[in-house]
Amino acid sequence: MCRIATSFFGLTRPQGLSKTYYMRLKSASPLVFPLSLSTIEALAQKDQQTLLFLGLFYGAMLIMAGYKPVSLFLSPRSELPVPRPVYYLLFPQLGRA
């Protein structure tokens, strides 16, 4: 069984028969409860797509977060009161010209 961020319930019924299912939801505030029916395979495929998107997104964020410190430490030095990389990391609003 795969772990996903949403709740799901397994429903079984004999082939060819129809069943009625009831669910009671209670909340102190207005409740929006989107309900959908899906197979295990379709649920797993959607979960894989979501995980792929999140992996690409967080990977891009990590690359962008690591780019600035690396580029600052590799850039030419200048005569500032503190080393240039520290100056730009601690005071980004002062570093703009």
N, C-alpha and C positions, 0 to 999 in steps of 0.2 A: 504494500500500500504506500502510495506517495504522500508526503506531507505538503499541504497547500495552505494558503492563508485564509481560505474561506471554509465555512462549515458545509458538510455534505452528509446525506443520509442514503444508505443503500435501501432500495425498494425492490422487492421481488414479487412477481406475480406469475401464475401459470400461463402458458402460451394460449392465446385465444380468449382469455377472460379479461373483463375490465374490472377495475377496482376503483373505489373512491377513497382518497386520503384526505384527512383533515389535520390542520396544524393550527394551534393557538399560540399567538405571540402577545406578550405583554410588555409594556414599556411605560415609563413615567413621562417620556417626551414623545413628540411625533415620531413615528417609526416608518422608515422606508425599507422594504424588504424585497429586493428583486429576486425572483424565483425562476430558476431554469432547470430543465431536465436534460441530462446528458449521459452518454455512455462513459465507462471508465477510460476507454481509449481516447475519446475526444477530450476528456478532462486532462489526461496525461499530456496530450499534444499541446493543449492550451497552456498548461503549466510549463512545459519545456520552452515554448515561445516567450512566455513572461520571464523565465529565468535567463534566457539568452539576451533579451532586451536589457534586463537589469545588469547583467554581467558586462555588456558593452557600455552601458551608461556609466557605471561605477568605474570601469577600467579607464574610460576617457577622462573622468573626473580626476582619477589618481595621476594620470599622465599630465594633465594640465596643472595640477597642484604641485607636482614635482618639477615641472619645467622652469618655473620662475626661480626657485632657489638654485638650481643647477646653472641656469643661464647667468644669474648674478655672480656666482662664484667663478665662472669662467670668463666674465667680461673684464676689460682692462681696469686697472686700479686708478683711483684719483686721490687727490689730497683733501679728504674730508676729515672732520674731527673723529669720526669712527669709521671703521672699514666700510666700504661702499655697500657690500651685500647686507650687512647689518642695518645700515642706514635705510635702505630701500625696503627691507622686510619690516622694520619697526615703525617707520614713518612714511607710508606710501603716499599720503596726501602732500607731504613736503617734497617728495621726489619728482613731482610733475613740474614741467617748465611752462 
